[in-house]
Every structure is written in structure tokens, then in C-alpha cells.
Amino acid sequence: MNALYLKTHPGTGSRIVLVHGWAMHGGVFDALIEQLGDDFERICVDLPGHGLSAPIDHFTLAALADHLAKALGEQPAHWLGWSLGGLLCLTLAQRYPKLVRSVGLIASNPCFIEQVDWPGMTTDEFNRFSAAFHASPLTALARFVALQCHNQAQSRNFTRFVQAAMSQCPAPDRATLDQGLRLLAETDARDLLTSTLVPKYALLGGQDGLIPEALATRLSDDYQIPVERVAEAGHMPFLSHPDICAAWLRQQIKD
């Protein structure tokens, strides 16, 4: 088990660091990595307690950002964060601005839980999932995969594909998953959308069962973040539509 497992795909252009979400690992980006080709140096991260990375005692956004900054060195990169990974990329941009050239948010809500003035997952729905996880982690993880594939075209085959990707590595650390759920429940990173001065861009799935459709309008209108929507994609557009995701990313990275 590695302190922090990084898989580097060499390339001739800019560095892109890809950060996965809750309960997954860097291998979920394999299809996108292939689509991007060697025009970029592509680095996939297994967050602590996920994939091939050892857990850490305090799974907080600040601690995770510190681990990533130490592991990746001083070379600036474009950071691409999926779901919880997007919150981490925003935190990294705040704490280590010299390391971040831009932040791409894939199916990532800066405030995951619905607020009076913000679209998100309802508290009741999140609490039901959290209770199910504590009662039976394996059953809850299966339900989580189903939610990510919700409304996805050919959802049965896509679910199998996601499950196969998850099975590439050992199951995530239970305590880490618990702390990750707490991060999703308690984090409101909307202020980082304005206080971090790096370029930001977002890609959302039109059939995402975890991210409300209204988020696209709020990111675009309230924060002037360009948003691309993949109409037929769910919560994992980089798996279902890697070609579209790669083309989107190429458009955003101008150097």
C-alpha cells in the first residue's frame, strides 16, 4: 500500500492531475486518459484510503490538499476534480495557488447538500443514504453505483462497467468513507469559486441522479463559470462519454 499512489501517463504537453470522488479510485479515468492521448502529461491520483493509497487519520480537505501538494511537487498543473474531487481541487487552489493553473469540475457541486438558496441533494435523501451505509456498507456502495448510473442509457451495462472499474483495487477504507460522507454533508465551498483566482470550468451530466439540473444555471449566472452539459450522461460523463469530455477539456486548456 502506497502513502499516496499516483499513476503517471507521460505526454508532451501540459500536466493534468485527475482527482476522483467518494469511494472510487484513479482508475475510473482510464477511458478519458486514453482519449486525451499523449498531448498532455496525465496523472491520476488515488486519494488516501482509496485504491492503492493508505488511509490517513484526518480525511479533511485541507489535509488532502497538503498531501497532494507534497506528492506532486512544485510543477503547476491543470486540476480536474470529479464530484468530491472537485471540492478538493478548489481547496488546493486556495492553499497552493502557484500549483494550480486551472480547475475543472466534473459533476461536482461546491455545496452538495441543498440549501435554501442553493440546489443540491436533499438532507433527507443524504441522511437515508448515510444511515444505509452505516448499516451495510457493501449494500450502500451498490446503491451508490446505481445512483451514479441513474437514467443512464443502457444503465445495466453501464453499472457493470462501473462495478468492474471499482473492482480493480481493494475496497476503500471504511473510516475514510465515513469521513468522506461527512465532508460532503458539511462542506460549502461556494466562496472558493470567487476567492480562488484561477480559471474554472464545469461539465455536468443531463441525467445526473446526484446533481440537480439547476446547478448549471447557478454556476454560470452567479459565478460566470462556463458550463458544458452532456445531455445523455449521468454522474460519470468521463466514463459514458470520454470523447466529449476530452474535447471539452482541450477547449478549456489553452496553453
Buried (B, 14 or more C-beta within 10 A) or exposed (E): EEEBBBBEBEBEBBBBBBBBBBBBBBBBBBBBBEBBBEBBBBBBBBBBBBBBBBBBEEBBBEBBBBBBBEBBEEEBBBBBBBBBBBBBBBBBBBBBEEBBBBBBBBBBBBBBBBEEEBBBBEEEBBEEBBEBBEEEBEEBBBBBBBBBBBBBEEBEEBBEBBEEBBEEBEEBBEEBBBBBBEBBBEBBBBEBBEEBEBBBBBBBBBBBBBBBEEBBEBBEEEBEBBBBBBEBBBBBBBBBBBEBBBEBBBEBBEE
